[in-house]
């Protein structure tokens, strides 16, 4: 039997601001018919005849195609834009998927079950009683209000699964507390970055034009070591899909972990300006002891921080320097940019120092600490400010910190530039013009393969 054609047209397109979400624009005198069908399939209503499909598993193009097939079978005209069709046909997979034995279809099934759990929580069908941290992921316990069945949930986002069931909330909570007493917190866990982004996609199709802002003060160009700080970790993670971002439940610390699990970044958001705000640590294996680390204070300038993050993203700076002790050759190579820039060079016992002629920035190498990998004192100290004892900001590197990273940092100090906002009412400060640097080829960006 032929399905009668309806006066309804559905145009499916990619979301203008969310990477994988899909929009549906409905027209025609019978647009209410596909509207009801899409809403029943958990498409979110944005406005009259406008719906959005936003999921935590980034599988929206796949499910949009399924919806298009059903709508077409129901006699509704469906249009799929070329860019959505490209997303539907695109082959991609999750990096370092924890269940490598699963086929692409099985991975999608696991993700869909996680989506159902997320939707049940979001719509209030599954009440979460408590959550806890467990081996770098989140676990939770909750109860389905319609059936009264209690469940133990393991994982986040597209990996969340029902790991156990209980006959009553009391039984579930007692078991949960027995295993997770030390990290247990009442109520649901804070939303993940993926959940927040998905909620934003459901709430808006774009950012409304903001009111005109008064012109900002003109920034002055200064040497990199004197530039303003900037918390650019989110920007770095957005362009490097091989890093995973996690925040603590108190939301005061961000952890970024490389997909190899051997390089980790910790960012303390409320640290005092001259206290340690950043820690970067490297490990030979995901479960081995720390090989080397760098710490940075909160006022570390944005150009210096960006140089360090870019160098970490290149990989060779830390992968090829595993466990390498400092030698006279590596010290010479690491500090050559300072010598070329005319920084003053002095030797004081165990310490070798380089300092700008005006004394507002410097680098110190501790030869004694470099020979003792388990020494708690820094082998390298990079600083700027009144003096090394009272720095505005400082970077401390442990023994075995890779020489290529130190070399790039010293090059940035010697030749890099940045911007600084002048203090209100203060005249522009005169700063030395940095030495000219030959242009370099832009570094390639690492992104998640999709």
C-alpha positions in Angstrom: 0.0 0.0 0.0 1.3 3.4 -1.0 1.8 5.9 1.9 -0.1 9.1 1.3 2.0 12.2 0.9 1.6 14.9 3.6 1.9 18.6 3.3 4.9 18.7 5.5 8.5 19.4 4.8 11.5 18.8 7.1 14.9 20.3 6.4 17.7 18.7 8.4 21.0 20.6 8.8 24.0 20.8 11.1 23.8 23.0 14.2 25.5 26.4 13.6 27.6 26.4 16.7 27.6 22.8 18.1 30.0 20.4 16.2 27.7 17.4 15.9 24.2 18.5 16.8 21.4 18.6 14.1 18.6 21.0 13.5 15.2 20.3 12.0 13.1 23.1 10.4 9.5 22.2 9.7 7.1 23.8 7.1 3.8 23.0 5.6 0.2 22.9 6.9 0.8 19.5 8.4 4.1 20.3 10.0 2.7 19.3 13.4 2.9 15.6 12.4 6.7 15.3 12.0 6.9 17.7 14.9 5.3 15.2 17.2 7.4 12.3 15.8 10.7 14.1 16.3 9.8 15.3 19.8 8.9 11.8 20.8 12.3 10.7 19.6 13.9 13.2 22.0 14.5 16.1 19.7 14.4 19.3 21.7 11.9 22.0 20.7 13.7 25.3 20.2 10.9 27.4 18.7 7.8 26.9 16.7 8.6 24.3 14.0 12.3 24.3 15.0 13.9 21.3 16.8 17.4 20.3 17.8 18.9 16.8 18.3 21.9 17.1 20.7 23.4 14.0 22.2 26.4 13.2 24.5 27.7 10.5 22.2 28.1 12.8 19.1 26.1 10.4 17.1 23.5 13.0 16.0 24.1 12.6 12.2 23.5 8.8 12.4 20.2 9.2 14.3 19.2 12.1 12.1 19.5 9.8 9.1 17.3 7.2 10.9 14.7 9.9 11.6 14.8 11.0 7.9 14.2 7.4 6.8 11.2 7.1 9.2 9.7 10.5 8.1 10.1 9.6 4.5 8.3 6.3 5.1 5.5 8.3 6.7 5.0 10.3 3.6 6.9 13.4 4.7 9.3 15.2 2.4 12.8 15.4 4.0 15.7 17.5 2.8 19.2 16.8 4.1 21.7 19.6 3.5 25.0 18.7 1.9 27.1 19.5 5.0 24.8 17.2 7.1 25.1 14.5 4.4 28.9 14.8 4.6 28.7 14.3 8.4 26.4 11.3 8.0 28.8 9.7 5.6 31.9 10.5 7.6 33.9 7.6 9.1 35.2 8.2 12.6 36.0 6.4 15.8 36.7 7.2 19.4 40.4 7.6 20.3 41.6 5.0 22.8 38.1 3.4 23.2 38.3 1.3 26.4 36.5 -1.6 24.7 38.6 -2.2 21.6 36.9 -5.5 20.9 33.6 -3.8 20.0 32.7 -3.2 16.4 31.5 0.3 15.3 27.9 -0.9 15.5 28.5 -2.3 19.1 30.2 1.0 20.1 27.1 2.9 18.9 24.9 0.5 20.9 26.9 1.1 24.1 26.8 4.9 23.5 23.0 4.7 22.9 22.5 3.0 26.2 24.6 5.7 27.9 22.4 8.3 26.1 19.3 6.7 27.5 20.7 6.9 31.0 21.6 10.5 30.5 18.1 11.3 29.2 16.5 9.5 32.1 18.5 11.6 34.5 17.8 14.8 32.6 14.1 14.2 32.4 13.8 13.2 36.1 13.0 9.6 35.5 16.2 8.5 37.2 16.9 10.1 40.6 20.6 10.2 41.5 21.2 9.8 45.2 25.0 10.1 45.4 28.2 10.1 43.3 31.9 9.4 43.8 35.2 9.4 42.0 36.6 6.0 41.3 39.8 5.4 39.3 39.7 8.6 37.2 36.0 8.3 36.4 32.6 8.9 38.1 30.3 6.4 39.7 26.8 7.0 41.0 23.8 5.4 42.5 20.2 6.2 41.7 16.6 4.9 41.5 14.1 4.8 38.6 11.0 6.5 39.9 8.6 4.5 37.8 9.8 1.0 38.7 11.6 1.6 42.0 14.6 -0.2 40.7 17.9 1.1 42.0 21.1 1.1 39.9 24.8 1.5 40.2 26.2 3.6 37.4 29.9 3.5 36.2 31.5 6.0 33.8 30.7 9.3 32.2 29.2 10.6 29.0 29.1 7.9 26.2 30.7 5.3 28.5 28.2 5.4 31.4 26.7 2.0 32.1 24.5 0.2 34.6 27.0 -1.9 36.5 24.7 -3.4 39.1 21.1 -3.3 40.3 19.4 -3.3 43.7 15.9 -4.0 45.1 15.7 -0.8 47.0 17.3 2.6 47.4 18.4 1.8 51.0 20.2 -1.4 49.8 21.9 0.5 46.9 23.0 3.4 49.1 24.4 1.1 51.8 26.5 -0.8 49.2 27.6 2.4 47.5 28.8 3.9 50.8 30.6 0.7 51.7 32.8 1.0 48.6 33.1 4.8 48.2 32.8 6.3 51.6 36.0 8.4 51.2 35.0 10.1 47.9 31.2 10.0 48.2 29.1 13.1 47.7 25.3 13.6 47.9 23.4 14.2 44.7 24.5 14.0 41.1 28.0 14.7 39.9 28.7 18.2 38.3 27.9 18.2 34.6 30.8 17.2 32.4 32.1 19.5 29.6 30.2 17.3 27.1 27.0 17.5 29.0 27.3 21.3 29.3 28.0 21.7 25.6 25.0 19.4 24.7 22.7 21.5 27.0 23.9 24.7 25.3 23.2 23.2 21.9 19.6 22.4 23.0 19.2 25.9 24.4 20.3 28.1 21.5 21.1 28.1 17.8 23.8 30.7 18.3 25.0 33.6 20.3 22.9 36.8 20.1 24.8 40.0 19.2 26.0 41.6 22.4 25.7 45.3 23.2 28.6 47.3 21.9 31.3 47.5 24.5 33.4 50.6 25.2 36.8 50.5 23.4 39.4 48.5 25.4 42.6 50.2 26.4 45.3 50.0 23.8 47.7 47.1 24.7 51.4 47.7 24.6 53.8 45.3 23.0 56.3 44.0 25.5 58.8 41.1 25.8 57.1 37.8 26.3 58.3 37.5 29.9 56.6 40.8 30.7 53.2 40.0 29.0 49.9 39.6 30.8 48.9 36.1 31.9 46.0 34.2 30.3 44.3 30.9 31.3 44.4 29.4 27.8 44.1 25.8 28.8 40.5 25.5 27.4 41.7 27.0 24.1 44.5 24.4 23.9 42.2 21.5 24.7 39.6 22.6 22.1 42.2 22.3 19.4 43.9 19.1 20.6 41.5 16.2 20.7 44.2 13.8 22.0 43.9 15.5 25.4 41.0 14.9 27.8 39.8 17.5 30.2 38.4 16.8 33.7 37.5 19.1 36.6 37.3 18.1 40.2 33.9 18.0 41.9 34.7 21.2 43.7 35.4 22.8 40.3 38.6 24.5 41.6 41.0 22.3 39.6 41.2 21.2 36.0 43.1 18.1 35.0 44.2 17.5 31.3 45.4 14.0 30.4 47.1 13.1 27.2 45.6 10.0 25.4 48.8 8.1 26.2 48.1 8.6 29.9 51.8 9.5 30.3 51.5 13.3 30.3 49.3 15.3 32.6 48.5 18.9 33.3 47.0 20.2 36.5 45.6 23.7 36.7 44.6 25.2 40.1 42.2 28.0 39.4 42.2 29.9 42.7 45.9 29.7 43.4 47.5 32.9 44.6 49.3 34.8 41.8 52.8 33.9 43.0 51.9 30.4 44.1 52.0 27.2 42.0 49.0 27.2 39.7 50.2 24.8 37.0 51.9 21.4 37.3 52.9 19.4 34.2 54.2 15.9 34.8 55.4 13.1 32.6 55.5 9.3 33.3 57.2 6.5 31.4 54.0 4.4 31.6 50.5 5.3 32.9 51.2 3.5 36.2 54.9 4.4 36.7 56.4 7.0 39.0 56.8 10.5 37.8 59.9 11.0 35.6 60.0 14.8 35.5 57.7 17.8 36.1 57.4 21.5 35.6 55.5 24.0 37.9 54.4 27.5 37.0 53.0 30.3 39.1 49.6 31.9 38.3 51.1 35.0 36.6 53.1 33.1 34.0 52.7 35.2 30.8 50.4 33.9 28.1 53.1 33.7 25.4 55.3 31.6 27.6 52.5 29.3 28.6 51.3 28.9 25.0 54.8 28.1 23.9 55.0 25.3 26.5 51.6 23.9 25.6 52.4 23.9 21.9 55.7 22.1 22.6 53.9 19.4 24.6 51.4 19.0 21.8 54.3 18.2 19.3 55.1 15.1 21.3 58.7 14.7 20.3 59.7 17.2 23.0 58.9 14.8 25.8 58.6 11.4 24.1 62.2 11.3 22.9 63.7 12.8 26.0 62.6 10.1 28.5 64.9 9.9 31.4 67.7 12.0 29.8 70.1 13.5 32.3 71.4 17.1 31.7 74.8 17.4 30.1 77.0 20.4 29.3 75.9 20.1 25.7 72.2 20.2 26.5 72.7 23.2 28.8 74.6 25.1 26.0 71.9 24.3 23.5 69.0 25.2 25.9 70.5 28.6 26.7 71.9 29.6 23.3 68.9 31.9 22.6 69.8 33.8 25.8 73.4 34.2 24.8 72.5 35.3 21.3 70.1 38.0 22.8 72.9 39.4 24.9 71.7 38.2 28.3 74.4 38.5 31.0 76.0 35.2 32.0 77.5 34.5 35.5 78.7 31.5 37.4 78.2 31.3 41.2 79.3 28.0 42.6 76.7 25.4 41.7 74.5 28.0 39.9 74.8 29.3 36.4 72.7 32.3 35.7 71.6 34.3 32.6 69.9 37.7 33.1 68.6 40.5 31.0 70.9 43.6 31.1 68.1 45.5 33.0 67.8 42.6 35.5 64.0 42.1 35.1 64.1 38.5 33.9 66.5 35.5 34.1 67.2 31.8 33.9 69.1 29.8 36.5 70.6 26.3 36.2 71.5 24.3 39.3 74.3 21.9 38.4 74.1 20.1 41.8 70.3 19.5 41.5 70.7 18.3 37.9 72.9 15.4 39.0 70.4 14.1 41.5 67.1 13.1 39.9 65.4 12.6 43.2 66.4 16.0 44.5 63.4 18.2 45.3 65.2 21.3 44.3 64.6 22.8 40.8 67.3 22.2 38.2 66.0 25.0 36.0 64.3 28.3 37.2 62.9 30.7 34.7 61.6 34.0 36.2 60.7 37.6 35.7 60.2 40.4 38.1 62.2 42.3 40.7 64.6 39.4 41.4 64.8 35.6 41.4 64.0 35.7 45.1 60.9 37.9 44.6 59.7 37.0 41.1 56.4 38.2 39.6 56.2 34.7 38.0 58.5 31.7 37.9 58.8 28.3 36.2 60.6 25.5 38.0 61.7 22.3 36.2 62.9 19.1 37.8 65.9 17.0 36.8 65.3 15.2 33.5 63.0 17.9 32.2 63.5 17.6 28.4 66.1 19.9 27.0 64.0 20.8 23.9 61.2 22.2 26.2 63.7 24.3 28.1 65.2 25.5 24.9 61.9 26.6 23.5 61.1 28.4 26.7 64.4 30.3 26.8 63.9 31.2 23.1 60.5 32.7 23.9 62.0 34.6 26.8 64.8 36.0 24.7 63.0 36.8 21.5 59.2 36.5 22.0 56.8 39.3 22.5 53.3 39.6 24.0 50.8 42.3 25.0 50.2 44.0 28.3 47.3 46.2 29.4 48.6 49.4 30.9 47.5 50.2 34.5 44.5 52.7 34.6 45.9 56.2 34.4 49.5 55.1 33.9 51.5 56.3 30.9 52.8 53.6 28.5 56.0 52.1 29.7 59.1 52.1 27.5 60.4 48.6 27.0 63.4 47.3 25.1 62.8 46.3 21.5 63.3 42.6 21.2 65.7 41.2 18.8 64.4 40.3 15.3 63.6 36.7 14.8 63.4 34.9 11.5 59.9 33.7 10.7 59.1 30.1 11.4 56.7 27.7 9.8 53.4 27.4 11.8 53.2 24.3 13.9 50.6 21.7 12.9 47.6 21.3 15.2 46.7 17.8 16.5 42.9 17.2 16.3 40.7 14.2 17.0 40.3 12.1 13.9 36.7 12.1 12.8 
